Amino acid sequence: MKPRYPWQNGKAERFNPTLQEGWAYRQPFTWNQTRIDALQPWLNFYNNHRPHGSLGGKPPVSRCNQPSG
């Protein structure tokens, strides 16, 4: 597989801009630790609350068969 070919790795390629827009570049971070600390809450939002068009407006957790923890 060649990198940057969405037809071979579409989900990961689509996630990268979402991650950049929603977390990495959403606000200026003056400290790397502040940016790192902001990642987990964003991933929680993305996986548990953010509606996804491909899932009919449901978050990814709705597709999970196992409870968290």
Secondary structure, DSSP 8 states (H G I E B T S, - for coil): --TT-HHHHHHHHHHHHHHIIIIITTS--SSHHHHHHHHHHHHHHHHHTS-BGGGTTB-GGGG-SS---
